Amino acid sequence: MTTPDTAQRRTLVASAALMVGALALTACTGSARAGDDSKDGDGGEARNSAARIVISAEDGSTGASINTTGVKVSDGKLTEVTMTVAGTDQAVPGTISADGGSWKPKEQLERGTKYEIAATAKDSDGRNVAADSTFTTVTAADSFIGTYTPDNGTTVGVGMPVSFRFDKAITDRKAVQSRITVTSSSGQEVAGHWFGGQRLDFRPQEYWKAGSKVTMKIDLDGVEGANGVYGVQKKTVTFTVGRSQVSTVDAATQTMTVVRDGRTVRTIPISAGSPEFTTYNGQMVISEKLAETRMDSRTVDLADAYDIPDVPHAMRLTTSGTFIHGNYWYKPSDPPFGRFGSSHGCVGLQDVQGGQGDTPAKWFYDNSLLGDVVVVKNSADSTVAPDNGLNGWNMAWSEWTAGSAG
């Protein structure tokens, strides 16, 4: 999952490296200078170069884009472009295009940073021209970013929604949603749904079709999401939907049936929540996989009920702390798996400490993708809330589309 400000470089931020899009150049630089040629071919004064340099960020400007800053030239070719963080020797790497007509940074710029660009070019007669600009990029206070999942190039399960979490409250939801498009090679209709002002999810009516390719186009650079607060992201993200795997936990029988591509591949004894700490019902999406993690009851407001430092094969199902995970601390003389619920709301599978054995928990972990669906039924608990994790599948399609700003 991409996180902000690792995300500044990808996301923008987090997505660490998001986006140098099409070079959109809008304003001339503050100073352009003729070259040093002093005489023309007849001994007269040199004519000015026909080449014209345009730097996208105007000299002295603030609020410049972190994505589309660059240089273009008409009637000539760039010969050199240097860009630095102002007041330092820190160079910003960039590349002149093969035809010499443009230059852009290799990576996304930082927000709230002052930069200097100096460029030179020649026209077809070899006459030089130079231009420069000093400008400041949009500040973090005046911009917003969206941390999103899934990441570019990943393969996910059929239940994985596209989910954005914005670092500032969005008041113009229509403007923001209209600049994010999600399409699938399967042709499925995809709709957005807002969970408050800082989260926007997209999904089709039914699970994604196995094997489909999903494309997310983010074009938020310069979009005013709230009063005086502008987007900075511009990127295309693609991911692949893998095989279909939906696993159904039956709390009445304490078993889990794993169905892959329509065929039952395994039935696993489990231990769901105890009568005191029941497990949520509903469709839950695996949003995180941890080979080993600490589980401390104090983090989920259960006082000091437990603190296990090395829970193996843990896969998150809700933000509030529901996992499906390995259990090695059960009583061998009275194993709960397939017999009774013994957890504090999680779904436990038989495992060994260290997670190295050939156990049901290890098999399920190794055979699961982020985005796979785990359905819990026949529990005494309520249905999980759609925004508790990536669990919007628990909302009827009519309700889902009613929450769209598109």
Phi, psi and chi 1 to 4 in degrees:
 res  aa     phi    psi   chi1   chi2   chi3   chi4
   1 MET       -  133.4 -171.9  174.6  -63.9      -
   2 THR   -76.1  137.8  -53.2      -      -      -
   3 THR  -122.6  149.1   54.4      -      -      -
   4 PRO   -65.3  147.3    1.5    0.4      -      -
   5 ASP    53.8   18.3  -76.0  -16.9      -      -
   6 THR   -83.8  -39.7   10.5      -      -      -
   7 ALA   -48.2  -24.7      -      -      -      -
   8 GLN   -60.2  -38.1  -98.2 -166.9   36.1      -
   9 ARG   -87.0  -33.4 -167.5  164.7  -71.3  -76.3
  10 ARG   -90.6  -40.5 -177.3  157.2   72.4   91.5
  11 THR   -87.8  -27.3  -72.4      -      -      -
  12 LEU   167.8  -74.1    6.2  -52.1      -      -
  13 VAL   -56.8      -  143.2      -      -      -
  14 ALA       -  -14.5      -      -      -      -
  15 SER   -56.3   52.4    1.3      -      -      -
  16 ALA    50.1  138.9      -      -      -      -
  17 ALA    63.3   27.2      -      -      -      -
  18 LEU   -70.3  118.6  -99.0 -172.5      -      -
  19 MET    93.5   92.8   65.9 -131.9   57.9      -
  20 VAL  -106.8  112.3  178.3      -      -      -
  21 GLY   -89.7 -157.3      -      -      -      -
  22 ALA   -61.2  141.5      -      -      -      -
  23 LEU   -76.1  108.7 -165.0   59.9      -      -
  24 ALA  -106.6  102.7      -      -      -      -
  25 LEU  -102.9  128.8  -59.8  171.4      -      -
  26 THR  -124.2  -17.5   57.8      -      -      -
  27 ALA  -144.6  148.3      -      -      -      -
  28 CYS   -77.0  155.7  -69.2      -      -      -
  29 THR   -70.8  164.6 -179.8      -      -      -
  30 GLY   -73.0  -29.7      -      -      -      -
  31 SER  -138.5  126.5   72.3      -      -      -
  32 ALA  -122.0  137.5      -      -      -      -
  33 ARG  -126.6  141.4  -57.0 -178.4  -58.9  -81.6
  34 ALA   -71.4  160.7      -      -      -      -
  35 GLY   -77.8 -174.1      -      -      -      -
  36 ASP   -86.1   -3.9  -66.3  -29.0      -      -
  37 ASP   -61.6  121.3  -61.9  -27.6      -      -
  38 SER  -101.2  -18.5   58.5      -      -      -
  39 LYS  -131.1  148.8  -60.5  -69.7 -176.9  179.5
  40 ASP   -92.1 -174.2   62.8   19.8      -      -
  41 GLY   -66.0  -19.2      -      -      -      -
  42 ASP   -99.7   10.8  -61.9  -38.7      -      -
  43 GLY    87.9   -2.0      -      -      -      -
  44 GLY   -84.4 -176.2      -      -      -      -
  45 GLU   -66.1  145.7  -68.5  -58.7  -45.7      -
  46 ALA   -67.3  142.2      -      -      -      -
  47 ARG   -81.1  152.0  -67.8  174.5  -65.8  154.2
  48 ASN   -64.1  150.3  -71.4  -25.1      -      -
  49 SER   -63.4  143.1  175.2      -      -      -
  50 ALA   -76.6  -17.8      -      -      -      -
  51 ALA   -67.8  141.6      -      -      -      -
  52 ARG  -128.7  120.6  -66.9  -68.4  177.8  -96.0
  53 ILE   -95.5  136.0  -63.0  172.8      -      -
  54 VAL  -124.1  122.6  177.2      -      -      -
  55 ILE  -103.2  129.5  -60.1  174.7      -      -
  56 SER   -62.6  -35.7   58.8      -      -      -
  57 ALA   -94.9  119.0      -      -      -      -
  58 GLU   -64.7  147.3 -117.0 -174.6  -56.6      -
  59 ASP   -59.3  127.7 -171.2   43.6      -      -
  60 GLY    85.0   -1.6      -      -      -      -
  61 SER   -76.9  156.4   63.5      -      -      -
  62 THR  -123.0  163.4   58.6      -      -      -
  63 GLY    74.5   23.5      -      -      -      -
  64 ALA   -69.4  152.4      -      -      -      -
  65 SER   -67.9  142.3  170.0      -      -      -
  66 ILE   -87.7   -3.8   64.6  173.4      -      -
  67 ASN  -109.4  -40.7  -60.3  -60.3      -      -
  68 THR  -107.2    9.0   59.0      -      -      -
  69 THR   -64.0  134.2  -64.7      -      -      -
  70 GLY  -178.7 -171.0      -      -      -      -
  71 VAL  -131.3  140.5 -178.7      -      -      -
  72 LYS  -133.1  155.6  -85.8 -169.8  172.6 -178.5
  73 VAL  -134.3  142.1   64.8      -      -      -
  74 SER  -114.0  149.3   60.4      -      -      -
  75 ASP    56.0   38.9  -62.4  -38.0      -      -
  76 GLY   176.4 -173.0      -      -      -      -
  77 LYS  -132.4  140.0  -68.1 -174.5  176.9 -177.6
  78 LEU   -67.8  138.8  -68.2  168.1      -      -
  79 THR  -109.9  -28.5   54.1      -      -      -
  80 GLU  -159.9  139.0 -176.0  178.9   11.9      -
  81 VAL  -137.3  128.9  178.2      -      -      -
  82 THR  -123.8  140.3   59.1      -      -      -
  83 MET  -135.2  133.8 -176.0  174.7 -176.8      -
  84 THR  -137.4  159.6   57.8      -      -      -
  85 VAL   -73.2  123.6  177.6      -      -      -
  86 ALA   -56.8  136.9      -      -      -      -
  87 GLY    81.3    3.4      -      -      -      -
  88 THR  -133.9  174.9   75.0      -      -      -
  89 ASP   -98.9   13.5  -66.2  -33.4      -      -
  90 GLN   -75.9  110.9 -177.7 -178.7  -19.6      -
  91 ALA   -81.4  148.3      -      -      -      -
  92 VAL  -107.2  108.8  177.4      -      -      -
  93 PRO   -63.7  146.2  -18.0   31.2      -      -
  94 GLY  -156.8  176.2      -      -      -      -
  95 THR  -135.8  132.8  -55.8      -      -      -
  96 ILE   -83.3  134.8  -65.1  175.9      -      -
  97 SER   -63.2  160.2   62.7      -      -      -
  98 ALA   -59.1  -32.9      -      -      -      -
  99 ASP   -88.2    2.1   64.1    1.5      -      -
 100 GLY    74.5    8.9      -      -      -      -
 101 GLY   -90.7  -12.8      -      -      -      -
 102 SER  -155.0  164.4   63.5      -      -      -
 103 TRP  -142.4  143.0  176.1   93.8      -      -
 104 LYS  -147.4  154.4   60.8 -176.9  179.7 -177.6
 105 PRO   -65.1  152.4  -17.2   29.7      -      -
 106 LYS   -74.0  -28.3  -72.8 -175.3  177.2  178.6
 107 GLU  -129.4  163.1  -64.1 -176.4   -9.5      -
 108 GLN   -63.3  143.6  175.9 -169.1   -0.4      -
 109 LEU   -76.7  165.3  -55.9 -177.7      -      -
 110 GLU   -85.8  149.6  -59.5  -71.1  -13.9      -
 111 ARG   -75.9  151.9  -70.0 -173.2  -70.2  176.0
 112 GLY    60.4   35.9      -      -      -      -
 113 THR  -125.1  140.3  -57.5      -      -      -
 114 LYS   -92.3  130.6 -168.0  173.4 -174.8  178.3
 115 TYR  -126.0  158.4  -68.6   96.5      -      -
 116 GLU  -126.8  134.9  -63.3  173.7  -17.9      -
 117 ILE  -123.0  134.4  -69.5 -179.6      -      -
 118 ALA  -127.9  129.6      -      -      -      -
 119 ALA  -133.2  145.1      -      -      -      -
 120 THR  -129.2  151.8   57.2      -      -      -
 121 ALA  -148.8  163.1      -      -      -      -
 122 LYS  -127.2  146.2  -76.5 -174.4  177.0 -177.9
 123 ASP   -88.4 -175.3   65.0   13.3      -      -
 124 SER   -67.0  -18.2   58.4      -      -      -
 125 ASP   -96.5    7.6  -67.9  -34.7      -      -
 126 GLY    83.3    8.1      -      -      -      -
 127 ARG   -81.2  136.2  -66.9 -173.1  -65.5  -98.7
 128 ASN   -89.8  154.8  -64.5  -45.6      -      -
 129 VAL  -146.5  149.0   67.1      -      -      -
 130 ALA  -133.3  155.1      -      -      -      -
 131 ALA  -151.9  154.5      -      -      -      -
 132 ASP  -148.4  164.4   53.8   53.4      -      -
 133 SER  -156.3  140.2  178.0      -      -      -
 134 THR  -120.0  127.1  -59.9      -      -      -
 135 PHE  -151.5  167.0   60.3   91.3      -      -
 136 THR  -123.9  135.4  -57.0      -      -      -
 137 THR   -78.2  163.9   53.0      -      -      -
 138 VAL   -56.6  140.3   62.4      -      -      -
 139 THR   -83.1  160.9   66.2      -      -      -
 140 ALA   -62.2  -34.6      -      -      -      -
 141 ALA   -66.3  -28.3      -      -      -      -
 142 ASP  -103.9   15.4  -64.9  -30.8      -      -
 143 SER  -141.4  163.8   60.7      -      -      -
 144 PHE  -131.9  153.5   69.6   89.0      -      -
 145 ILE  -130.6  157.8   60.3  169.4      -      -
 146 GLY  -120.8  117.1      -      -      -      -
 147 THR   -76.7  133.4  -59.6      -      -      -
 148 TYR  -132.8  160.1   60.7   85.4      -      -
 149 THR  -141.2  146.6 -168.2      -      -      -
 150 PRO   -83.1  169.9   30.7  -35.8      -      -
 151 ASP   -78.4  159.2  -75.7  -21.2      -      -
 152 ASN   -61.3  136.3 -173.8   51.6      -      -
 153 GLY    81.5    3.7      -      -      -      -
 154 THR   -87.4  163.5   55.0      -      -      -
 155 THR  -115.1  126.9  -62.5      -      -      -
 156 VAL  -129.3  169.1  -61.0      -      -      -
 157 GLY   -77.6  170.1      -      -      -      -
 158 VAL   -69.3  -13.5  -63.9      -      -      -
 159 GLY   -96.6    0.1      -      -      -      -
 160 MET   -72.3  113.5  176.8   63.7   78.9      -
 161 PRO   -80.0  167.0   32.3  -34.8      -      -
 162 VAL   -88.3  125.1  169.8      -      -      -
 163 SER  -131.4  125.0 -176.3      -      -      -
 164 PHE  -108.1  137.2  -82.2   83.6      -      -
 165 ARG  -124.1  114.5  -66.7  177.9 -175.7  -90.6
 166 PHE   -89.1  146.8  -61.2  103.7      -      -
 167 ASP   -82.7   -3.7   64.2  -12.8      -      -
 168 LYS  -138.9  153.4  -65.6 -178.3  176.8   64.5
 169 ALA   -65.9  132.3      -      -      -      -
 170 ILE   -96.5  123.8  -57.0  -59.9      -      -
 171 THR   -99.5  -31.4   55.4      -      -      -
 172 ASP   -98.7   77.4 -166.4  -17.7      -      -
 173 ARG   -67.1  -33.8  -61.2 -179.8 -170.7 -179.6
 174 LYS   -64.4  -43.2 -175.4  173.4 -177.3  178.8
 175 ALA   -61.6  -41.2      -      -      -      -
 176 VAL   -71.9  -48.8  169.7      -      -      -
 177 GLN   -62.8  -34.2 -175.1  176.2  -30.8      -
 178 SER   -66.9  -16.1   67.8      -      -      -
 179 ARG  -104.5   13.5  -60.2  -68.8  -75.2  -87.7
 180 ILE  -124.7  117.9  -58.2  172.5      -      -
 181 THR  -118.5  136.8   59.4      -      -      -
 182 VAL  -125.8  121.7 -178.8      -      -      -
 183 THR  -130.7  155.5   57.1      -      -      -
 184 SER  -126.1  144.6  172.9      -      -      -
 185 SER   -64.1  -17.5   62.8      -      -      -
 186 SER   -74.4  -14.6   67.0      -      -      -
 187 GLY    82.1    4.0      -      -      -      -
 188 GLN   -64.3  140.3  -68.9  172.5  -84.7      -
 189 GLU   -68.9  135.7  177.1 -171.5   -1.3      -
 190 VAL  -122.1  131.4 -178.9      -      -      -
 191 ALA  -126.3  150.8      -      -      -      -
 192 GLY   -95.1  157.9      -      -      -      -
 193 HIS  -146.8  130.7 -178.6   93.9      -      -
 194 TRP   -93.2  127.3  -73.1   87.5      -      -
 195 PHE  -104.2   85.6  -66.5  105.9      -      -
 196 GLY    76.7 -164.8      -      -      -      -
 197 GLY   -90.7   -2.5      -      -      -      -
 198 GLN  -125.4    5.3  -69.1 -175.7 -109.1      -
 199 ARG  -136.0  129.8  177.7  174.2  168.9 -175.9
 200 LEU  -132.1  119.2  170.9   61.3      -      -
 201 ASP  -112.3  152.6  -75.0   12.3      -      -
 202 PHE  -127.4  139.8  -66.5   84.9      -      -
 203 ARG  -159.3  161.2   70.1  165.6  176.2   90.8
 204 PRO   -84.2  175.6   27.7  -29.9      -      -
 205 GLN   -65.1  -43.8 -176.0  171.3    1.2      -
 206 GLU  -109.9  172.1  -53.1  -66.8  -19.8      -
 207 TYR   -54.8  153.2  -60.2  143.6      -      -
 208 TRP   -55.5  148.2  -58.6  105.9      -      -
 209 LYS   -72.6  133.4  -60.4  -65.5 -175.4 -175.5
 210 ALA   -57.0  137.7      -      -      -      -
 211 GLY    83.6   -2.2      -      -      -      -
 212 SER   -78.7  159.2   56.8      -      -      -
 213 LYS  -108.3  131.3  -56.1  -75.4 -173.9 -179.0
 214 VAL  -114.1  134.5 -179.8      -      -      -
 215 THR  -119.7  128.6  -59.4      -      -      -
 216 MET  -116.7  118.7  170.0  175.2   49.5      -
 217 LYS  -105.7  119.3  -67.8 -175.1  177.4  179.4
 218 ILE  -106.2  118.9  -51.3  165.2      -      -
 219 ASP  -133.2   60.5 -170.5   15.6      -      -
 220 LEU   -97.4   -2.6  -66.6  173.2      -      -
 221 ASP   -60.5  118.5 -164.1   25.0      -      -
 222 GLY    85.8   -1.3      -      -      -      -
 223 VAL   -79.0  128.9  174.7      -      -      -
 224 GLU   -83.3  103.1 -170.5  171.2   17.8      -
 225 GLY   -85.0  -25.9      -      -      -      -
 226 ALA  -149.7  172.3      -      -      -      -
 227 ASN   -57.8  111.3 -173.8   27.4      -      -
 228 GLY    74.4   12.5      -      -      -      -
 229 VAL  -120.8  122.0  178.9      -      -      -
 230 TYR  -119.1  148.1  -63.8   85.9      -      -
 231 GLY   -71.8  158.2      -      -      -      -
 232 VAL  -131.4    1.7  -65.9      -      -      -
 233 GLN   -95.9  142.8  -67.6  167.8  -86.8      -
 234 LYS  -153.0  107.5 -172.1  177.9 -178.7   69.6
 235 LYS  -165.6  155.7 -172.3  176.5 -176.3 -179.4
 236 THR  -113.0  129.1  -62.8      -      -      -
 237 VAL  -120.2  134.6  174.2      -      -      -
 238 THR  -127.7  144.5   60.3      -      -      -
 239 PHE  -143.0  163.1   60.5   91.4      -      -
 240 THR  -111.8  138.5  -59.0      -      -      -
 241 VAL   -91.1  123.6  179.5      -      -      -
 242 GLY   -81.5 -155.7      -      -      -      -
 243 ARG   -62.7  159.1   79.6  -69.2  177.2  -86.4
 244 SER   -83.8  125.8  170.7      -      -      -
 245 GLN  -138.2  117.6 -178.4  165.4  -63.6      -
 246 VAL  -126.6  121.3  178.3      -      -      -
 247 SER  -111.0  130.3  -57.3      -      -      -
 248 THR  -111.0  119.8  -60.1      -      -      -
 249 VAL   -94.1  123.6  170.7      -      -      -
 250 ASP  -105.9  107.0 -171.6  -22.6      -      -
 251 ALA   -68.6  -20.3      -      -      -      -
 252 ALA   -72.9  -35.6      -      -      -      -
 253 THR  -107.0   -5.0   62.2      -      -      -
 254 GLN    55.6   46.1  -62.1  -65.8  -43.4      -
 255 THR  -133.2  158.0   58.4      -      -      -
 256 MET  -127.3  127.9  177.7  171.9   68.4      -
 257 THR  -105.3  121.3  -57.4      -      -      -
 258 VAL   -98.6  117.6 -177.8      -      -      -
 259 VAL  -113.8  120.6  176.2      -      -      -
 260 ARG  -118.9  123.0 -172.9  177.7  -58.0  152.1
 261 ASP    51.0   41.0  -67.1  -33.2      -      -
 262 GLY    84.3    0.7      -      -      -      -
 263 ARG  -121.4  132.5 -175.5  174.8   64.7   89.1
 264 THR   -69.8  121.1  -61.8      -      -      -
 265 VAL  -105.6  -20.3  -66.5      -      -      -
 266 ARG  -167.6  145.0 -170.2  157.9  179.6  175.1
 267 THR  -116.9  124.2  -60.9      -      -      -
 268 ILE  -119.5  128.4  -56.9  172.9      -      -
 269 PRO   -65.7  136.4  -16.0   29.6      -      -
 270 ILE  -133.4  172.3   60.0   92.4      -      -
 271 SER  -132.4  110.3 -179.3      -      -      -
 272 ALA   -86.8 -162.8      -      -      -      -
 273 GLY   -65.3  150.5      -      -      -      -
 274 SER   -72.8  168.4   67.5      -      -      -
 275 PRO   -56.5  -29.0  -28.4   36.6      -      -
 276 GLU   -81.6  -34.4 -175.5 -179.5    2.1      -
 277 PHE  -124.9   78.7  -59.8  103.5      -      -
 278 THR   -74.3  160.9   50.5      -      -      -
 279 THR   -93.4  141.2  -56.2      -      -      -
 280 TYR   -56.9  144.4  -74.4  123.3      -      -
 281 ASN   -83.7  166.9  -72.7  -67.6      -      -
 282 GLY   113.5 -179.0      -      -      -      -
 283 GLN   -91.1  119.4  -57.3  168.0   77.4      -
 284 MET  -123.4  141.5  -71.0  174.7  -93.7      -
 285 VAL  -106.3  133.6  171.5      -      -      -
 286 ILE   -68.4  117.0  -64.5  173.8      -      -
 287 SER  -110.2   -9.2   59.4      -      -      -
 288 GLU  -157.9  140.5 -175.4  178.3   18.5      -
 289 LYS  -123.2  127.0  -68.5 -177.7   66.5  177.7
 290 LEU  -129.9  117.1  -58.2  165.5      -      -
 291 ALA   -59.9  -32.3      -      -      -      -
 292 GLU  -155.8  139.6 -174.2  174.9  -80.5      -
 293 THR  -152.1  159.4 -169.5      -      -      -
 294 ARG   -88.8  137.2  178.0 -178.7  179.6 -178.0
 295 MET  -122.2  116.1  -70.2 -170.9  176.9      -
 296 ASP  -119.6  119.9 -176.0  -14.1      -      -
 297 SER   -61.5  -22.8   58.0      -      -      -
 298 ARG   -66.6  -23.6  -69.7  169.2  -66.1 -177.6
 299 THR   -77.4  -12.4   65.2      -      -      -
 300 VAL  -122.1   27.6  -70.7      -      -      -
 301 ASP    59.5   39.3  -61.4  -36.0      -      -
 302 LEU  -116.5   33.1  -70.5  177.5      -      -
 303 ALA    52.0 -133.6      -      -      -      -
 304 ASP  -109.6   41.7   57.4   -7.1      -      -
 305 ALA   -62.6  -35.1      -      -      -      -
 306 TYR  -161.0  156.4   58.0   85.3      -      -
 307 ASP  -154.1   97.3 -174.9    2.5      -      -
 308 ILE  -111.1  114.7  -54.5  169.2      -      -
 309 PRO   -76.9  -15.9   28.9  -34.9      -      -
 310 ASP  -140.1   55.4   55.7   -7.4      -      -
 311 VAL   -68.7  122.0  177.9      -      -      -
 312 PRO   -88.0  153.4   30.1  -31.4      -      -
 313 HIS    52.7   54.3  -60.2  127.6      -      -
 314 ALA   -96.1  130.2      -      -      -      -
 315 MET  -128.6  122.1  -68.2  178.6  -79.4      -
 316 ARG   -74.9  136.6 -178.2 -178.5  -68.8  -83.9
 317 LEU  -114.6  -25.2  -59.6  178.7      -      -
 318 THR  -139.9  156.9   70.1      -      -      -
 319 THR   -65.6  -33.3  -54.9      -      -      -
 320 SER   -73.5   -8.9   61.7      -      -      -
 321 GLY   121.1   12.5      -      -      -      -
 322 THR   -80.0  127.2  -52.9      -      -      -
 323 PHE  -127.4  158.4  -78.1   78.2      -      -
 324 ILE  -108.5  124.1 -176.4  164.9      -      -
 325 HIS  -152.9  168.3   62.4   74.4      -      -
 326 GLY   -76.3  151.2      -      -      -      -
 327 ASN  -132.3  115.3  176.0  -13.5      -      -
 328 TYR  -109.2   -7.3   67.4   80.7      -      -
 329 TRP   -95.9    9.2   51.8   90.0      -      -
 330 TYR   -68.3  161.9   66.0   92.4      -      -
 331 LYS   -80.6  116.4  -66.9 -179.1  179.4  178.6
 332 PRO   -57.7  -28.6  -23.8   34.3      -      -
 333 SER   -77.5  -14.6   61.9      -      -      -
 334 ASP  -145.4   61.7 -170.6   24.1      -      -
 335 PRO   -65.0  135.8   23.7  -32.7      -      -
 336 PRO   -85.2  -17.8   32.1  -34.7      -      -
 337 PHE   -63.0  123.5  -48.3  107.5      -      -
 338 GLY    80.1    3.1      -      -      -      -
 339 ARG  -123.6  -50.2  -61.5  175.7   56.6 -137.0
 340 PHE  -156.5  157.6   58.1   87.9      -      -
 341 GLY   -79.6  133.2      -      -      -      -
 342 SER  -134.5   -0.9   61.6      -      -      -
 343 SER   -93.7  177.7   80.9      -      -      -
 344 HIS   -94.8   30.8  -72.1   78.0      -      -
 345 GLY   119.2  -13.8      -      -      -      -
 346 CYS   -82.4  175.8  -67.6      -      -      -
 347 VAL  -110.6  115.2  177.0      -      -      -
 348 GLY  -100.4  142.9      -      -      -      -
 349 LEU  -124.4  148.3  -71.9   74.2      -      -
 350 GLN   -60.3  133.8 -175.9 -178.8    4.4      -
 351 ASP  -152.4  179.2 -148.0  -21.7      -      -
 352 VAL  -125.7  154.4  -65.7      -      -      -
 353 GLN   -62.4  133.5 -169.1  168.4   18.3      -
 354 GLY    92.1  -17.2      -      -      -      -
 355 GLY    66.7   21.4      -      -      -      -
 356 GLN   -96.4   -6.0  -62.5  -56.1  -49.9      -
 357 GLY   -81.3  167.7      -      -      -      -
 358 ASP   -85.0   82.0 -177.0   13.9      -      -
 359 THR  -117.4  162.7   64.0      -      -      -
 360 PRO   -58.1  -38.1  -26.7   35.4      -      -
 361 ALA   -64.3  -43.0      -      -      -      -
 362 LYS   -66.0  -41.2 -175.3  177.5 -171.4  -56.3
 363 TRP   -59.8  -46.0 -179.9   89.9      -      -
 364 PHE   -67.3  -39.2 -172.2   64.7      -      -
 365 TYR   -61.8  -47.6 -175.8   91.4      -      -
 366 ASP   -66.8  -24.4  -70.5  -14.3      -      -
 367 ASN  -104.0   16.7  -76.3  -84.8      -      -
 368 SER  -116.4  146.2  -65.9      -      -      -
 369 LEU  -112.1  152.6  -64.7  172.3      -      -
 370 LEU   -57.4  133.9  -65.1 -179.9      -      -
 371 GLY    97.7   -9.6      -      -      -      -
 372 ASP   -66.6  154.2  -79.6   -9.8      -      -
 373 VAL  -104.8  134.9 -179.9      -      -      -
 374 VAL  -119.4  117.4  176.1      -      -      -
 375 VAL  -102.3  128.5 -179.3      -      -      -
 376 VAL  -109.2  131.9  176.7      -      -      -
 377 LYS  -134.5  161.8   66.5  179.1 -175.7  178.3
 378 ASN    63.0   25.3  -64.5  -34.3      -      -
 379 SER   -90.3  156.2  172.7      -      -      -
 380 ALA   -78.3   -2.8      -      -      -      -
 381 ASP   -86.2  176.6 -149.1  -38.4      -      -
 382 SER   -82.7  174.8   57.9      -      -      -
 383 THR   -78.8  137.6  -61.8      -      -      -
 384 VAL   -58.4  142.7   65.4      -      -      -
 385 ALA   -67.8  141.7      -      -      -      -
 386 PRO   -59.7  -27.6  -23.9   34.3      -      -
 387 ASP   -97.8    7.3   61.4  -15.0      -      -
 388 ASN   -90.3   85.8 -172.8    0.2      -      -
 389 GLY    91.7 -161.9      -      -      -      -
 390 LEU   -94.6   55.6  -58.1  176.1      -      -
 391 ASN  -116.7   37.1  -61.6  -34.8      -      -
 392 GLY   -66.3   -9.6      -      -      -      -
 393 TRP   -65.7  -14.5  -58.2  104.6      -      -
 394 ASN   -84.2    9.2  -63.8  -74.8      -      -
 395 MET  -111.8  133.5 -175.5  177.9  -70.1      -
 396 ALA   -59.9  148.7      -      -      -      -
 397 TRP   -57.8  -39.2 -176.2 -117.7      -      -
 398 SER   -63.9  -37.7   58.4      -      -      -
 399 GLU   -72.3  -38.3 -173.1  179.2   -0.3      -
 400 TRP   -60.3  -51.1 -178.5  -90.5      -      -
 401 THR   -68.8  -25.9   55.0      -      -      -
 402 ALA   -67.2  -20.6      -      -      -      -
 403 GLY   -91.8   11.4      -      -      -      -
 404 SER   -87.8  146.2  173.2      -      -      -
 405 ALA  -100.8    5.3      -      -      -      -
 406 GLY   -80.9      -      -      -      -      -
